[in-house]
Amino acid sequence: MSSFQLMQRRSSLLDGSFHASEWGAAVLLPLFLLLLGGCDTQGAMQAQRGDAPTSGKASTSTVSSSEWEAVETPTEKTLHDVVQAGSETYAVGGGGLLLKRTSEGWTKVFDGGPTGNGNDLYGADVTDDGTRIWLVGASGAIGEYNVETGTLNDRSAPMDVTNNFNDVSATGDGGEANVYIAGDSGKMYYSFENGTEGTWEYVTPGSGSNVNAVDFFDGRDGHIVDGNKTTFETDDGETWSKIGIADANVNFYGVDADGPADVWVSGGGGTVFHWNGSEWISEDTGDASLRDIDVATDDSAGLTVGSGGKVYALSGGTWTRQATPTGENLRAVVRGATDVAVGASGTVLER
């Protein structure tokens, strides 16, 4: 259309003589062409606002087919964490419950927790040799379970502390472990002598907000995330330094530390963060609150889980949503020969 014709039609619009057919030709056709290129336009706008990831491949919300299956469990209580001890998988949950995956399905190892009072268990971790599972939970509950003998040692209420413990990380071999516990009062409790009485100390790394998750990749090297949108690191197990995350604007729930320059954090709003030693890279997977994350040490694969039965898998630098048979909130995930995710109402997913 020539500039002269456009001027004529603009004039006819102003004097009221512009016909509907002319409106369609002059306005709807360009609008249609604009919509065809809308995706590219929107992407450019997001990049200008800084919403897109700073680097790396963008995540995708496409739901891919997967082999996740829901399996029966002997409980309807929430399962808060899942770990692998050697070739065996265990889950902890409400009422002080410990479940074990066997060839005949999931069975109950015990309930009631280390004190027998039925305090909920929120976190678990395994020693380097796979022989002990450390368990923590409500009202100061701490337990050390020997998977070889089936014995449970009660380490609860260190220094008479009965606050809730949210997560635990253990390094070293069974019976000689360093144990690090994330407290609901913003404190990190630690023992370098296998949690025996009189060996516990504590430190408050941040502002006092609850510490939600902890993960150590070496004897005294690890990371934590707290309720104040902060990530901390330590190289001695005692003193902590803040390393981010600026302008995160979401809560942090899970952390997977594989080295000082390889840290993954899962959080609210479907956000995953990765620290590569020089910068934090964020990726938006959707709108789920991602409660846990487990990534391979070479970053080649990973899983993160959250609300509404959402599971996302990392492959080729891209997070992709996996189809699942549940809408229950998922609380934890562990990768292995069989990947396992656990959550509300005794939910267990396997693939």
DRENMAR-46928 format. One line per field, with one value per residue: z, x, y of N, C-alpha, C in turn. Coordinates in steps of 0.02 Angstrom, whole numbers, plus 32768, in hexadecimal, padded with zeros to 4 digits. Atoms other than C-alpha are relative to their C-alpha. Last residue first. Example, Ala and Ser with C-alpha at 12.3 -4.5 7.8 and 13.67 -1.06 7.14 Angstrom:
n_z c(7FFD  8000)
n_x c(7FD6  802D)
n_y c(7FC5  7FC5)
ca_z c(8165  8186)
ca_x c(82AC  8267)
ca_y c(7FCB  7F1F)
c_z c(8025  8000)
c_x c(7FD9  802D)
c_y c(8037  803C)
# end
This chain:
n_z c(8048  8015  8048  801A  8048  800C  8000  7FD5  7FED  7FCB  7FE5  7FD2  7FE5  8003  8030  7FF6  803F  8001  8038  8007  7FD1  7FF8  7FF9  7FBB  7FF5  7FC1  7FF3  7FC4  7FEF  800B  7FD4  8022  7FD2  8000  7FE9  8032  8034  8023  800B  8039  8004  8036  8021  8036  7FF4  7FD9  7FF6  7FCC  7FF3  7FBF  7FF4  803E  8017  803F  7FF2  8007  8040  8000  803F  7FFB  7FBB  8008  7FCC  7FC6  7FC5  7FFD  801A  7FEB  8034  7FEC  803C  7FF9  8002  8010  7FE6  8025  7FF4  8004  8004  7FF1  8011  8033  8043  8012  7FD9  8019  7FCE  801B  7FCE  801F  803B  7FF1  7FFF  801A  8007  8011  8017  8008  7FDC  8011  7FC8  7FF2  7FFB  8010  8026  8004  8047  8029  8047  802E  8027  803E  8013  7FC5  7FDB  7FC1  8011  7FCC  800A  7FDD  8004  7FFD  8046  8012  800F  7FC8  8014  7FE3  800B  8013  8034  7FDF  7FB7  7FE6  8034  7FFF  8025  7FF9  801D  801E  8033  8000  8025  7FD2  7FD9  801D  803B  8025  801A  802F  7FFF  802D  8039  7FEC  7FCF  7FBB  7FDB  8009  7FDE  8025  7FD6  801F  7FCB  801A  7FE9  8023  7FDF  8010  7FCD  800F  7FFC  8004  8008  7FF0  802D  7FFC  7FC0  7FC8  7FFA  7FDE  8028  7FDC  802F  7FE4  802F  8043  802D  803A  803B  8018  8034  7FE9  7FD7  7FED  7FD2  7FFE  7FF4  7FF5  7FC7  8004  7FC0  7FF1  7FC4  7FFF  8030  801D  800E  802A  7FFA  8027  800E  7FF2  7FB8  7FD2  8007  7FD5  8006  7FCD  8016  7FCF  7FC9  8008  800D  803F  7FFB  7FF9  802A  7FF9  802A  8039  8019  8048  8020  803D  7FF3  7FF5  7FBA  7FD2  8000  7FBE  7FF9  7FBD  7FD5  7FC7  7FBF  7FC8  7FF7  7FF9  803E  8006  803F  8029  802F  802E  802A  7FF4  7FCA  7FC7  8004  7FBD  7FFD  7FC3  7FFC  7FE3  8035  8029  7FD8  8013  8009  801A  801E  8007  8001  802E  7FE4  8020  7FD9  7FC5  7FC3  7FBF  7FE0  7FB9  7FEA  7FB8  7FE6  7FD4  7FE7  8026  7FD7  8023  7FDA  8028  7FED  7FDC  8026  8001  802E  8017  7FE1  801C  7FE5  7FD7  7FBA  7FED  7FFB  7FC2  7FC8  7FFE  7FE8  7FB7  7FE2  8003  7FD3  7FBA  7FE5  8017  7FD4  7FC2  800C  8008  7FBE  7FDC  8021  7FEC  7FBA  7FE6  8028  7FFF  7FBD  8000  8029  7FDA  8000  8007  803D  7FF6  8012  7FD8  7FBC  8001  8006  7FBF  7FD2  8013  7FEC  7FB7  7FEF  8014  7FCB  8005  8000)
n_x c(7FF5  7FC3  7FFB  7FBE  7FF3  7FDB  802E  803C  8025  8031  801A  8038  800D  8047  8014  7FDD  7FF0  7FBD  7FF0  7FB9  7FD3  7FC4  7FC2  7FEA  8004  801B  8044  8005  8044  800F  8031  803E  802F  8045  8004  7FE6  7FDC  7FCB  7FC2  7FDB  7FBC  7FD3  7FE5  802B  8047  8023  8046  801A  8048  8018  8045  801C  8038  7FE9  7FC4  7FC3  7FDF  7FC9  7FDC  7FC2  7FEB  7FD3  7FCE  7FFF  801A  8048  8020  8045  802C  8044  8029  803C  8041  7FF9  7FC2  7FC9  7FC3  7FC1  7FC4  7FC3  7FBE  7FE3  800B  8045  8027  8045  8033  8044  8035  8036  8017  8004  7FBE  7FD0  7FBD  7FD4  7FBD  7FD2  8014  7FD5  7FE5  8025  8048  801F  803E  801C  8006  803A  7FEC  8038  7FFD  8027  800D  8010  8039  7FE7  7FCB  7FCD  7FD0  7FC0  7FD7  7FB7  7FEA  7FF6  8041  802C  802E  8044  802A  8045  8012  8018  8002  7FC0  7FE2  7FB7  7FE0  7FB7  7FDE  802C  7FD6  7FF9  8035  802B  8028  8020  7FDF  8037  7FF1  802E  7FF8  8026  7FD5  7FCB  8013  8001  803B  8038  7FF3  7FCB  7FD6  7FCF  7FE3  7FE2  7FBF  7FCA  7FF3  8038  8032  8020  8049  8015  8048  800F  8019  7FCC  7FDE  802B  801B  7FD6  7FC5  7FCC  7FCD  7FC2  7FD9  801D  7FC6  8006  801D  803B  8025  8045  7FFD  7FBB  7FFA  802E  7FD2  8022  7FE6  800C  8005  8045  8017  7FE5  8024  7FCF  8017  7FCD  7FF3  7FC5  7FF4  7FBB  7FF2  8021  8046  8010  8045  800F  802E  802A  8013  8043  7FFB  7FDE  7FB8  7FDD  7FC4  7FD6  7FC5  8000  7FBC  7FF5  7FF1  8027  8037  803D  8014  7FCA  7FC2  7FF4  8020  8019  7FC9  7FF1  8012  7FEA  8022  8048  8016  7FE8  8016  7FCB  8013  7FCB  8001  7FC0  8005  8028  803C  8015  8025  8027  801F  8043  8030  7FE8  7FC9  7FE7  7FB7  7FEF  7FBE  7FDD  7FBA  7FD2  7FDF  801E  8011  8028  7FD7  8021  7FFE  8011  803A  8010  8013  7FCF  8013  7FE7  8002  801F  803A  803C  8029  803E  803C  8017  7FDA  7FC8  7FC1  7FE5  8024  7FD4  8011  7FF4  7FB8  7FE9  8015  7FD5  7FBF  8004  8006  7FBE  7FD2  8007  7FBC  7FD6  800B  7FDD  7FB9  7FF6  8004  7FC0  7FCA  7FFF  7FEE  7FCC  7FC3  7FE1  7FE3  7FC0  7FD2  7FE8  802C  7FD5  8013  8036  8040  800E  8010  8045  802F  7FFE  8029  8047  8017  8007  803D  8039  800A  7FD7  802B)
n_y c(800C  8021  800A  8013  8007  803D  803A  8002  7FC5  800D  7FC0  8002  7FBE  7FEE  8033  803E  8021  801A  802C  8012  7FDF  8029  7FD9  7FF4  7FB8  7FE6  8017  8029  8015  8046  801E  8012  801E  7FE8  7FBB  7FD3  8026  7FDB  8023  7FE6  801A  7FEB  803A  8017  8001  7FCE  8011  7FD4  8001  7FEB  8015  801C  7FD6  7FE1  7FD9  8027  7FFA  8031  8005  8025  800E  8039  7FF8  802C  7FDD  7FFB  803C  8003  801A  8014  8004  8028  7FE0  7FB9  7FE6  801F  7FD9  8025  7FD7  8026  7FE8  802B  7FE6  7FF1  7FD1  8000  7FED  7FF9  8002  8027  7FDC  7FB9  7FE1  8030  7FE5  8038  7FF0  8038  803C  8038  8027  803D  7FF4  8040  7FF5  7FBD  7FF1  7FED  7FFD  7FF7  7FC2  7FFD  7FBA  7FD7  801C  801D  802F  8009  8036  7FF9  803D  7FFA  7FFF  7FBA  7FE2  7FEE  7FCA  8000  7FC6  8008  7FD0  7FC4  8005  8018  8028  7FFE  8036  8002  803A  8031  801F  8048  8022  8025  7FD2  7FC5  7FE4  7FE1  7FBE  7FE1  7FB7  7FD4  7FEC  7FD3  7FCD  8018  7FEC  802F  8040  8021  802A  802D  802A  803E  8019  7FDE  7FC0  7FD3  7FF3  7FBF  7FFF  7FBA  7FFA  7FBB  7FCD  7FCD  8004  800D  8043  8031  8011  8026  8019  8018  8028  8007  8007  802C  7FE0  8025  7FDB  7FF6  7FC3  7FEE  7FC7  7FC7  7FC8  7FC0  7FDA  7FB9  7FDC  7FEE  8024  8044  8029  802D  8044  801E  8047  8014  8047  8015  8002  7FD2  7FEC  7FC7  7FE9  7FCF  7FCC  7FDD  802D  801B  8047  800D  7FFA  8040  8004  803C  8005  7FD3  7FFD  8005  7FBF  7FF4  7FD2  8026  7FFA  8017  7FD9  7FE5  7FBF  7FEE  8014  7FD5  801B  7FD7  7FC0  800C  8022  8044  801E  801C  8035  8012  803C  8021  8030  7FEF  7FD8  7FEE  7FC1  7FF5  7FBE  7FFF  800F  8037  801B  8042  8007  8042  8007  7FC0  8015  7FDF  7FC6  7FC6  7FC5  8012  7FFD  8002  8042  7FFC  8028  7FFB  8042  801D  8041  8039  803C  8038  8015  8007  8039  7FF0  800C  8045  802A  7FD9  8015  803D  8039  8028  7FF7  7FBB  7FF7  801F  7FD6  7FC5  8014  8009  7FBE  7FE1  8024  7FED  7FF5  8037  8039  7FF3  800B  8048  801D  7FF4  8024  8046  800C  7FD4  8001  8042  800C  7FDE  8027  803A  803B  803B  8023  8030  7FE0  7FC5  8015  8019  7FC8  7FDD  8028  7FFB  7FBD  7FFF  8025  7FD7  7FCE  7FC5  7FC5)
ca_z c(8744  87EF  8844  88FC  894D  8A06  8A0D  89DE  8990  8949  88AA  887A  87E9  87D5  87AD  8809  881B  88BA  88CC  8956  8987  8901  8911  88D6  8824  87F1  8757  871A  8671  8675  8663  8608  864D  85C6  85D1  8566  85DE  8681  86B7  8703  8774  87A9  8816  883F  88A4  888D  883F  87F4  8793  8744  86B3  8661  86EE  8702  87BB  878D  87CC  8858  8884  890A  8936  8890  88AC  8805  8790  86F3  86CE  86DF  86D3  8736  871D  87B2  8789  879B  87E9  8780  87F6  87B0  87DD  87BB  87C2  87B9  8815  88B8  88C9  8893  88AB  884C  887A  880E  882C  88DF  88B4  889F  890A  88F5  894C  896A  89AD  897E  8981  88EB  88C5  888B  8885  88BF  88E8  892E  896A  8A26  8A8D  8B17  8BA4  8BF8  8B77  8B3F  8A87  8A9B  8A22  8A37  89CA  89F5  89CD  8A83  8AA8  8A9F  8A25  8A56  8A06  8A22  8A46  8AE9  8AB7  8A01  8999  8A26  8A10  8A7F  8A6E  8ABC  8B38  8B95  8B99  8C21  8BBC  8B75  8BA4  8C57  8CA2  8D09  8D65  8D8F  8DDA  8E89  8E5D  8DC3  8D1B  8CB7  8CF9  8C8A  8CC8  8C7B  8C9A  8C1E  8C66  8C13  8C93  8C25  8C2D  8BA3  8BE6  8BBA  8BEC  8BD7  8BD8  8C30  8C5B  8BA4  8B2E  8B05  8ADE  8B1F  8AE9  8B45  8B25  8B7A  8C35  8CA1  8D46  8DDD  8E0D  8EB1  8E7A  8DF7  8DFF  8DAB  8D8B  8D98  8D4D  8CDC  8CBD  8C1D  8C1C  8B6B  8B4E  8BEF  8C15  8C6A  8CB0  8CD4  8D10  8D55  8D61  8CAA  8C36  8C13  8BD1  8BAF  8B4A  8B69  8B03  8A59  8A5F  8A48  8AD1  8A9D  8AB0  8AF2  8B0E  8B4D  8BCD  8C2B  8CE7  8D17  8DCB  8DB5  8DCD  8D2B  8CC5  8CF1  8C58  8C24  8B8C  8B2E  8A85  89D1  894B  8940  88FC  8989  899F  8A56  8ABD  8B5A  8BB7  8C46  8C45  8B9B  8B24  8AF6  8A56  8A35  8996  898E  891C  8990  89FF  898D  89D2  89D8  8A38  8A76  8A64  8A96  8AEF  8A8F  8AB9  8A85  89D6  892B  888D  8817  8771  8717  866A  860C  8582  8574  85B4  8559  85D7  8592  85E6  858B  855D  85B3  85DB  8633  863F  85FC  8669  8649  860D  8562  8553  857B  84F3  8473  84A0  848E  83DF  83AA  83E7  8399  82E7  82A8  8316  82B7  8211  8251  828E  81E4  8192  8212  8201  814C  80F4  817C  8194  80D7  80DB  816D  810D  8137  8118  81CB  81A8  820F  81C5  8114  8135  8174  80DA  8065  80C3  80B5  7FFA  7FE4  8048  7FCE  8000)
ca_x c(822F  81E1  8160  8136  80A3  8084  7FFC  8075  811F  81A2  820A  8275  82EC  8318  83CF  83E6  83A5  8351  82B9  8262  81C2  8140  8095  800E  7FCD  8001  8020  80B8  80E8  8195  81B8  8258  82F1  8373  8431  8438  83C7  837C  82D7  8242  81C0  811E  80A4  8041  80CE  8182  820B  82B8  831B  83C8  8435  84DA  850C  85B2  858D  84DD  844F  83D1  8353  82CE  8236  820F  8178  8120  8102  8164  8215  826A  8327  83A4  8461  84C7  8574  862E  863F  85BC  8529  8487  83D8  8332  828E  81E0  8195  81E3  828E  8311  83CB  845C  8513  85AC  863E  8668  863B  85A9  852B  8474  83FD  8342  82BE  82E9  8261  824C  827C  832C  836A  8419  8437  84B6  8562  8554  85E4  85DA  864F  8649  864E  86FD  86E2  8639  85B8  8519  847F  83FD  8345  831F  82D4  837F  83ED  8486  852C  85BD  8673  86A4  86BF  868F  85F2  8584  84CB  8456  83A0  831D  8380  82FC  831C  8394  83E5  8470  84F0  84B5  8533  8525  8590  8576  85FB  85B2  8549  8583  8551  85D0  8666  8670  85C8  8563  84C8  849F  842B  83A1  831D  82D7  837F  83E6  8451  8505  8554  860C  8611  867E  8600  85CF  864F  866D  85F0  853E  84BE  841B  8378  82E9  830C  827E  82B2  82CE  837E  83B9  8470  8446  838C  838C  841F  83B9  8415  83B1  83E9  83C1  846C  84A5  8436  8473  83FB  843B  83AD  838A  82E4  82F1  8236  8213  828B  8335  8375  8427  8433  84CB  8526  8531  85EE  85E1  855F  84A9  8432  8383  830A  825C  8231  818F  8192  813F  817B  81E7  8283  82D9  8239  818E  818A  81FA  823B  8196  8193  8193  8184  81AB  825C  8277  8268  827A  820C  8238  81AB  81C0  8106  8112  819D  823F  826A  82EC  833A  83B4  8449  84C3  845B  83ED  8388  82D4  828A  81E5  816A  80C0  8053  7FE1  804A  8072  80AA  8064  80BD  809D  80F8  816D  819C  81A1  814A  817A  8114  814B  8175  8224  82C0  8333  83E1  8475  848C  843B  8396  8304  82AD  8331  82B2  8305  830F  8256  822C  8293  823C  8192  81BE  81FE  815F  80F0  8130  808D  802F  807C  8045  7F93  7F98  7FD8  7F43  7EC5  7EEF  7EF1  7E96  7E16  7DF5  7DDC  7D56  7D03  7CF7  7D4F  7CD6  7CD9  7D3E  7DD3  7DD0  7DC4  7E5E  7EC1  7E85  7EC4  7F6A  7F82  7F5D  7FE1  8060  8048  8000)
ca_y c(7745  7754  77C2  77B4  780D  77EC  7870  78FC  78E0  786C  7862  77CA  77AB  76F4  76D0  7774  7825  7862  78D2  7932  798C  7967  79B7  7940  7953  78A4  7838  7899  78E3  7931  79EB  7A15  7A6F  7A8F  7A84  79E8  798D  79C9  797B  79D4  7983  79D6  7975  7A12  7A5F  7A32  79C8  79E2  7961  7960  792C  795D  79D4  7976  7953  791B  7989  796D  79F5  7A0A  7A73  7AC7  7B36  7B23  7BB7  7B8C  7B53  7BFC  7BF4  7C58  7C62  7C9D  7CDD  7CBB  7C10  7BBA  7BDA  7B93  7BD0  7B78  7BD8  7B8D  7C21  7BE9  7B9C  7B1F  7B3F  7AEE  7B06  7AE3  7B59  7B26  7A73  79FC  7A5B  7A30  7AAA  7AAB  7B22  7BD6  7C5B  7CCE  7D83  7D52  7E05  7DD3  7D1B  7D17  7CDC  7CFC  7CB8  7C35  7C02  7B57  7ACB  7AFF  7B2A  7B7F  7BC5  7C2A  7C45  7CC9  7CE2  7D0D  7C62  7C10  7BB1  7B4A  7B1A  7AA3  7A80  7A2C  7977  798F  79AC  79ED  7A15  7A79  7AAD  7B1E  7B86  7BEB  7CA5  7CDF  7D69  7CFF  7C7A  7C5A  7BDF  7B40  7AC2  7A0A  7999  7983  78EB  788E  78D5  7873  78D4  796E  79AC  7A38  7AA1  7B2C  7BAF  7C13  7BE0  7B55  7AFD  7AAE  7A1F  79F4  794E  7920  7864  77E5  775C  774A  7792  7848  78D0  78E8  7969  798E  79EA  7A44  7A36  7A77  7AC4  7A53  7A89  7A38  7A4C  79C8  799D  78F2  787D  77DC  7748  76D3  7621  75C1  756C  7597  7630  7682  7711  77B0  781A  78CF  7918  79C9  79E9  79BE  7966  791B  7875  783B  779B  772F  76A8  76FE  7715  77D1  77E3  77F5  7887  78A5  7935  795E  78D7  78F5  78D7  7833  7831  7796  7800  77CA  77D6  778E  771F  7690  7632  763C  75E6  7624  75A0  74E7  74FE  757B  7637  7669  76DB  773F  7796  7811  783D  7891  7865  7810  77B2  772A  76E4  7651  7636  768D  76FC  7763  77F3  7835  78C7  790E  787E  78BF  7840  77CB  7733  7680  76B4  768D  76C3  7755  7744  77BB  7779  781D  787C  7931  79C3  7A61  7AEA  7AFF  7B41  7BBA  7B80  7BD0  7C86  7D19  7CBD  7D26  7DA7  7E2F  7EB0  7EBE  7E02  7DF5  7E75  7E17  7D75  7DC8  7E08  7D5D  7D0B  7D8F  7D7A  7D2F  7DAB  7E3D  7DF4  7DE7  7E9B  7ED4  7E79  7EB6  7F6E  7FAD  7F20  7F03  7FBC  7FCE  7F49  7FA1  8044  80EA  817B  81BF  825E  8220  8173  81BB  8224  818D  8131  81B9  81C7  810B  8113  819C  8139  80AA  8000)
c_z c(7FF6  7FB5  7FF1  7FB6  7FF3  7FB8  7FF1  7FF9  802B  8013  8033  8017  802A  801F  7FF5  7FC9  800F  7FBE  8007  7FC7  7FF5  802A  800E  8000  8047  7FFF  8041  800D  803D  8012  7FEB  8031  7FDC  8032  8003  8013  7FCB  7FCF  7FD9  7FFC  7FC1  8007  7FC8  7FDA  7FC3  8003  802B  8004  8035  8005  8045  8008  7FC1  7FE0  7FC1  8009  8000  7FBA  8008  7FBB  8005  8042  8000  8033  803F  803F  7FFE  7FE0  801D  7FC4  8015  7FC0  800C  7FFE  7FF3  8016  7FDE  8009  7FFD  7FF6  8016  7FED  7FCA  7FB9  7FE8  802D  7FDF  8039  7FDE  8034  7FDC  7FC6  800F  7FFE  7FEA  7FF0  7FF1  7FE8  7FFC  802B  7FE6  803D  8006  8001  7FEC  7FD5  7FF9  8022  7FD2  7FB8  7FCE  7FE0  7FBA  7FEE  803B  802B  803F  7FE5  803B  7FEF  8021  7FFC  7FFA  7FBA  7FEF  7FE8  803A  7FDE  8023  7FFA  7FEB  7FCF  8023  804C  8014  7FCA  8000  7FD6  8007  7FE6  7FE3  7FC7  7FFD  7FDF  8035  8032  7FE7  7FC3  7FDB  7FEC  7FD0  800C  7FD1  7FC8  8015  8030  8047  802C  8001  801F  7FD4  8036  7FE0  803A  7FDA  8013  7FDE  801F  7FEA  8030  7FF8  7FFB  8004  7FF0  801D  7FD9  8009  8040  803E  8005  8029  7FD0  8029  7FC8  8022  7FD1  7FBB  7FD7  7FC8  7FC8  7FE6  7FCF  8017  8025  8015  8034  800A  8012  8004  8040  7FF5  8042  8010  803B  8000  7FD1  7FDC  7FF7  7FD0  800B  7FD4  7FF0  8010  8048  8037  7FF6  802E  7FF2  803B  7FDD  8033  8039  7FFB  7FF0  7FBF  8004  8013  7FD4  800E  7FD1  7FBE  7FEF  7FB5  7FE0  7FC2  800B  8011  8049  8033  8004  8048  7FFA  8049  8028  8037  8042  803C  800A  8002  7FBE  7FFA  7FC1  7FD9  7FD5  7FD6  7FD7  800E  8034  8043  7FFB  8048  7FFC  803E  8008  8018  7FC7  7FDD  802A  7FE8  7FF2  7FE9  7FDE  7FED  8008  7FCD  801C  7FD5  802B  803C  8039  8045  801C  804B  800F  804B  801A  802C  801F  7FD5  802C  7FDF  802B  7FD5  8010  802A  7FD9  8004  7FD0  7FE2  8024  7FE9  801E  802E  804A  8016  8009  8042  803A  8004  801C  804C  8021  8001  802E  8049  801B  7FEC  8030  803F  7FF5  7FFE  8046  8022  7FE1  8010  8045  8020  7FDA  8003  8043  7FFD  7FD9  8026  8008  7FF4  7FC3  8002  7FED  802B  8045  8002  7FFF  8046  8033  7FEF  8019  804B  8013  7FF0  8039  8000)
c_x c(8046  8005  8043  7FFA  8048  8012  8024  7FD9  7FC4  7FDD  7FCB  7FEF  7FC1  7FF8  7FB5  7FEF  8027  8009  8047  8009  8049  8033  803A  8041  8014  7FFD  7FE2  7FB8  8001  7FB7  7FF1  7FD0  7FBD  7FD6  7FBA  7FFB  8017  8023  8030  8043  8020  8045  8031  801B  7FDA  7FB6  7FDE  7FB5  7FF0  7FB4  7FEC  7FB7  7FDF  7FCA  801C  803D  8041  801E  803B  801F  8043  8023  802C  8034  8002  7FEA  7FB4  7FDE  7FBA  7FD9  7FBC  7FD8  7FC9  7FBD  800B  8044  803A  803A  803D  803C  8038  8048  8021  7FFB  7FB9  7FD6  7FBC  7FD0  7FBD  7FC9  7FCA  7FE7  7FF9  8047  8030  8044  8025  8044  8033  7FED  802B  8020  7FD6  7FB4  7FDD  7FC1  7FDD  7FC0  7FC5  801A  7FC6  8005  7FE1  7FEE  7FE9  7FC8  8020  8036  8031  802D  8043  8020  804C  801D  8005  7FC1  7FD1  7FD8  7FBD  7FDB  7FB7  7FED  7FE4  7FFC  8044  801B  804B  801A  804B  8023  7FD8  802D  800E  7FC5  7FD6  7FDA  7FE3  801E  7FC3  8018  7FCB  8011  7FDD  802C  803D  7FF4  7FFC  7FC4  7FC1  8012  8034  8027  8030  8021  8015  8044  8039  800A  7FCB  7FC7  7FE6  7FB4  7FED  7FB6  8003  7FEC  8036  8026  7FD4  7FDC  802C  8039  8037  802F  8042  8026  7FE6  8041  7FF8  7FDC  7FC7  7FD7  7FBA  8000  8048  8014  7FD9  8034  7FDD  8019  7FF9  7FF7  7FB7  7FE5  8018  7FDC  8036  7FED  8037  800B  803D  8010  8045  8018  7FE9  7FB7  7FF4  7FBC  7FF4  7FD3  7FD2  7FE6  7FBC  8005  8021  804B  8027  803D  8028  803C  8000  804A  800E  800C  7FD7  7FC4  7FC4  7FEC  8032  803F  800B  7FD7  7FEF  803A  8015  7FE6  801C  7FD9  7FB5  7FE7  8020  7FE2  803C  7FE8  803F  8009  8040  7FFD  7FDD  7FC3  7FEB  7FDC  7FD3  7FE7  7FB8  7FD0  8019  803C  800F  804A  800B  8044  802A  8046  8030  801D  7FDC  7FED  7FD3  8033  7FE1  7FFF  7FF5  7FC1  7FF2  7FE6  8038  7FE8  8015  8004  7FDC  7FC8  7FC2  7FDA  7FC2  7FBF  7FE6  802C  803B  8040  801E  7FDD  802D  7FF2  8011  804B  8018  7FF0  802F  8044  7FFF  7FFE  8044  8032  8000  8047  802B  7FFB  8029  804A  800D  8000  8043  8039  8006  8018  8038  8041  8024  8023  8044  8032  801F  7FD4  8028  7FED  7FC6  7FBD  7FED  7FEB  7FB9  7FCF  8001  7FD5  7FB7  7FE7  7FF5  7FBE  7FC6  7FF2  802D)
c_y c(7FE0  7FFF  7FE1  7FF5  7FEC  7FF3  7FBE  7FC0  7FF3  8041  7FF0  8047  7FFD  8044  8004  7FCF  7FC0  7FDA  7FE8  7FCF  7FF1  8027  7FD1  8028  8012  804C  801B  7FEC  7FD3  7FF1  7FB8  7FDF  7FF5  7FDA  801C  8049  8031  7FD2  802C  7FDC  801D  7FE1  8010  7FC4  7FE6  7FF7  8035  7FF4  8034  7FFC  8018  7FEE  7FE5  802A  8021  802D  7FD8  7FFF  7FD0  7FFB  7FDC  7FF2  7FC2  8016  7FD4  8023  8004  7FC4  7FF7  7FE7  7FE5  8003  7FCD  8025  8049  8019  7FDC  802F  7FD2  802F  7FD1  8011  7FD7  801B  8009  802C  7FFE  800F  800D  7FF4  7FD8  802A  804A  801A  7FC8  801D  7FBF  8016  7FC7  7FC3  7FC6  7FDE  7FC0  8004  7FBF  8001  8043  7FEC  8011  8003  8001  8044  8001  8048  802A  7FE3  7FE2  7FD1  7FFD  7FC5  800E  7FBB  8006  8007  8049  8023  800D  8037  7FF8  8042  7FF5  8037  803D  8002  7FE5  7FD1  800B  7FC6  8007  7FC2  7FC5  7FE9  7FB6  7FDF  7FDD  8029  8042  8023  8019  8045  801D  8049  8030  8018  8029  803A  7FE7  800F  7FD5  7FBD  7FDF  7FDB  7FCF  7FDC  7FC2  7FE8  8027  8045  8032  800B  8047  8002  804A  800A  8047  803E  8034  7FF6  7FF9  7FBD  7FD1  7FF0  7FDF  7FEB  7FED  7FD2  7FEE  8001  7FCD  8026  7FD4  8029  8014  8043  800E  8035  8042  8036  8044  8022  804B  8024  800E  7FD8  7FB8  7FD0  7FD8  7FB6  7FE9  7FB6  7FF7  7FB8  7FE4  7FF6  802F  8014  803A  801F  802E  8033  8022  7FD5  7FDD  7FB5  7FE9  800D  7FC2  8007  7FC1  7FF6  8026  8005  7FF6  8043  8011  802B  7FD4  8004  7FE8  8029  8017  8040  800E  7FE2  8030  7FE3  8025  8041  7FF2  7FE2  7FBB  7FE1  7FE9  7FC6  7FF9  7FC1  7FDB  7FC8  800B  802D  800C  8044  8003  8048  8005  7FF5  7FC1  7FEE  7FBA  7FFE  7FB9  7FFA  803D  7FE3  801D  8041  8033  803C  7FF1  8004  8004  7FB9  800A  7FD9  8003  7FBD  7FE4  7FBF  7FC5  7FC1  7FC6  7FE6  7FFE  7FC0  800E  7FFA  7FB9  7FD9  8027  7FED  7FBE  7FC4  7FD9  800B  8047  800A  7FE3  802D  803A  7FED  7FFA  8044  8021  7FE0  800F  8005  7FC4  7FC5  800B  7FF0  7FB6  7FE2  800F  7FDA  7FB6  7FED  8027  7FFE  7FBC  7FF8  8020  7FD7  7FC6  7FC2  7FC1  7FD9  7FD0  8020  803C  7FE8  7FE9  803A  801D  7FDB  8008  8042  7FFF  7FDF  802D  802F  803E)
# end
